[in-house]
Structure formats: structure tokens, C-alpha cells
Amino acid sequence: MGEFPNMTLVNIGYGNFVSREHIIAVIGSDTAPAKRLIGESKEAGRAIDATCGKKTLSVIITDSDHIILSALTAETLSARINAASENE
């Protein structure tokens, strides 16, 4: 199996991980613009649901124009992303 040099994975909850290098932003899911973004991305097939059936609390926006839905808060994800960059 191939290796992925310089790739740091961040735990986004329930055994799901995303590459830190591809994250552009992490936003809360409770605002009208976030809800609109989720709806548009689902319609376009660019939404990845990593909530495992839990309530969506944050939205991760990636550089590939995909969004990832997470059941963790934006604050928790931010702390994990910062911790991953410090461990590098």
C-alpha cells in the first residue's frame, strides 16, 4: 500500500478522519448560510456525512469544494486541528 508523506489526519468523530492539509474552514452548522451550504452541497453530491446519525454540529469545508458534516463542535475540531499542527 502507498504512503502519504506530509499528511496529518484529524479525528472528526466516530472513527472518521480528514487530512488537515485539505481543510479550509470549520464553521458551526446552526446559521442560515451554513444550512444553505449544506443543502446545496447535498444536492450537488459534494457533502460527506460523518455524523454517524448524530446531530450535525459543524461543517468542514475542504479545498476540493466538498463539505464534511461532523457531530463535533467547531471549537472541538479547531482544538484537534491545532493539536495536529503542533505535533508535526
N, C-alpha and C positions, 0 to 999 in steps of 0.2 A: 504494500500500500504506500502511496506517495506521502511525502511530508509537506507540511505547510510552514515554511520558515516565516518568522516575524508575525505570526498570527496569535493574538491573545483572545481567548474565548471568555465571555462574561456570562455567568449564570443568570438567566432572566426568569427563573422559577420553574418548578416542577420538572427538573431534569432537562430543561431546554437551554441552549447556549447560542450566542451570536458573536460574531467576530467584532471586537472593539473597533478595529480599524475601519469598519464599514458603517458605523453609527454616526449619523449627522446630528440628530437631536432626540431627546426624550421629553415627551410632553404628557401632561395629565389628560385623561380621557373625558373629563366632565364638562368641557367647554363646547359651545356650539361649533366653532371651527374644527375642533378635534373630531366631533361626531360627524361632521360633514366629510372630513378627510377619510374617516373610517368607512362611511357609506360609499363614497366614490371609489376608494381602493378595492372594496369588496366587489363592486360592480365590474371593475376593470380586471379583477383577478390578481391584484397586487397585494392583497392582505394575507398575512400569515397569522393564524390564531394559535398562540402558545399559552392560552389561559387554562387549558385542560378543564373547561366547563365552568370555571370560576368567573367572577365579575371582572371585566376589563378595567384596570385602574390606570394604565399608562400605555402610551403608543410610542414605539421606537421607529424613527424614520431613518432609512438607510440610503446610502449613496446610489443604490440600484433602482431607486424610486419605488421600493417596496415599503410597506409598513408591517411591523410586528406588534401584535397585541399581547400585553402582559398583565398578569394578575398582581404584579408587584407595583408599589407606588413609584412615581418618578424619582422621589427622594432616595428610596432604597436602591433603585437601579443606578442613580448617579453615584452613590457611595461605592457600589460594586465596580462601576466603570473606573472611578478614580483609584480604587484599590488595585485594580488590574494594571493601570498605567504606572503605579508606584512600584509594583513588583517586577516590572520589566527591566 
